[in-house]
Amino acid sequence: MSARAPELLTPDEKRASDAVRALAAPHAEAAYRARLKREFVSGALAAPTRPLHAPIPLLRRPALAWAALPAAAAAALIVVSALNRGPTWELVASRGAGDALVDGVPVPLTRADELQRRLRRGARLRLPSDGEIEIALPGQMALQVTAGTDVTLPAAVGRWLGRSARASVAHGELRITTGAGFHGARLAVETPEAMVDVTGTTLAVICEPTGTCVCVLEGRVRVAGQAEGAGVMVSEGRRRYVFNDARPPESAEIRSNEQVSLREFREQKRAMMGGR
C-alpha cells in the first residue's frame, strides 16, 4: 500500500487503493475471541517469545553501514598519510654573513635554529651575495643553495603516494643530489627559461643573465625550453643551455668547475642520501 497522498497516486495505484478500501473488515472467529478473553482476564496472555520483526543484518542496514564506513576509512587514511609522509627539511650547513630572506622574513645566517624553523616546503629562500646554505631531506635529496640565489623549496615526496615535487629558481645556482628514497620519484625545477625534470641524479641548475644552464654529473635529466615541447635528455657529463633570447639551446660538455663542485657535493652527502 502506498503511503503517498491520494492525489499523488498513479491511476493503477488509485484503483488498487479503492479496491482494498472497499473490502469488508474480517471478523475473528467466536472460539478465538473467547479464548483470548479468558487469557487476558486470567493474566495468562504471554508476551511474544520472539520479536515481531527480526533484526536487520548490518549489511542490510545501509544507514548504519555507511555511518561506520567513514570512521574506518578516516582512521585508515590517517595511518596511511602518516606512514606515507616524507622527511622534513634539515639545515646541514650555513656559511657567510648577512641575512637570508625566508618568505620575506630576514634571518641571520648565523641563526641556525631560526633557519631550521623557517625552512619548510614551499618556502621562498633568498640568500645574500656572500651566503650559502645546504639543506637535506635525509634519504631523498640534498640541495646546495649558492650565494645570491632565489629559490622556492620543494616538498618531500611521499613513500608511496605523491611521488612528485616542484621547485623554482628565479636566479642564482642550485645544486641537487638525490638519494635512495627518491627512486621512482620526480622533481620539476622551473626557471624563467626552462623546465628541468629530475628523476634521480646529481646536477646544477644555474640561472644567469643570459639564460639557464643545466649541468649533469650523474644520471640523466630532461631539459625543456619555453618553445621546445618535450625537451631533450641531458646525460651524464653534459650540459644544456637555454638562452633567454632568440638563440637556439646549446648542448656541450659539463662545465669543468661544476664537475668539481658537484662531485665534491655528492661525496659529502653520500652517507646522508643512502649512498650508491
Long-range contacts (C-beta under 8 A, 24 or more apart in sequence): 80-161, 83-159, 84-158, 84-159, 84-160, 84-161, 84-162, 85-156, 85-158, 85-159, 86-137, 86-140, 86-155, 86-156, 86-157, 86-158, 86-159, 86-181, 87-137, 87-138, 87-139, 87-140, 87-156, 87-181, 88-120, 88-121, 88-137, 88-156, 89-119, 89-120, 89-121, 89-135, 89-136, 89-137, 89-153, 89-156, 90-116, 90-135, 90-136, 90-137, 90-138, 91-115, 91-116, 91-119, 91-133, 91-134, 91-135, 92-134, 92-135, 92-136, 92-142, 92-269, 92-272, 93-132, 93-133, 93-134, 94-131, 94-132, 94-133, 94-134, 95-131, 95-132, 95-133, 96-127, 96-128, 96-130, 96-131, 96-132, 96-147, 97-128, 97-130, 97-131, 98-128, 98-129, 98-130, 98-131, 99-128, 100-125, 100-126, 100-127, 100-128, 100-131, 100-133, 101-125, 101-126, 109-133, 119-153, 120-153, 121-153, 121-154, 121-155, 121-156, 121-165, 122-152, 122-153, 122-155, 123-152, 123-153, 124-150, 124-151, 124-152, 124-153, 125-149, 125-150, 125-151, 125-152, 125-153, 126-150, 126-151, 127-172, 136-269, 136-272, 136-273, 137-181, 138-179, 138-181, 138-272, 138-273, 139-179, 139-180, 139-181, 139-182, 139-272, 139-273, 139-274, 140-178, 140-179, 140-181, 140-182, 140-185, 140-273, 141-176, 141-177, 141-178, 141-179, 141-182, 141-187, 141-273, 142-176, 142-177, 142-179, 142-265, 142-269, 142-272, 142-273, 143-174, 143-175, 143-176, 144-174, 144-175, 144-176, 144-265, 145-172, 145-174, 146-172, 146-173, 146-174, 146-175, 147-172, 148-172, 149-173, 149-174, 154-187, 157-181, 157-182, 157-185, 157-186, 157-187, 164-188, 166-190, 169-205, 169-207, 170-207, 171-207, 171-208, 172-206, 172-207, 173-204, 173-205, 173-206, 173-207, 174-204, 174-205, 175-202, 175-203, 175-204, 175-261, 175-262, 175-265, 176-201, 176-202, 176-203, 176-204, 176-205, 177-201, 177-202, 177-218, 177-262, 177-265, 177-266, 177-269, 177-273, 178-202, 178-273, 179-269, 179-272, 179-273, 179-274, 179-276, 180-273, 180-274, 180-275, 180-276, 181-274, 192-244, 193-225, 193-226, 193-242, 193-243, 193-244, 194-223, 194-224, 194-225, 194-226, 194-231, 194-242, 195-223, 195-224, 195-231, 196-221, 196-222, 196-223, 197-221, 197-222, 197-223, 197-224, 197-231, 202-262, 202-265, 202-266, 203-262, 204-258, 204-261, 204-262, 206-258, 210-243, 210-244, 210-245, 211-241, 211-242, 211-243, 211-244, 211-245, 212-241, 212-242, 212-244, 213-239, 213-240, 213-241, 213-242, 213-255, 214-239, 214-240, 214-241, 214-242, 215-239, 215-254, 215-255, 215-258, 215-259, 215-262, 216-254, 217-254, 217-258, 217-259, 217-262, 217-263, 217-266, 218-266, 223-249, 225-249
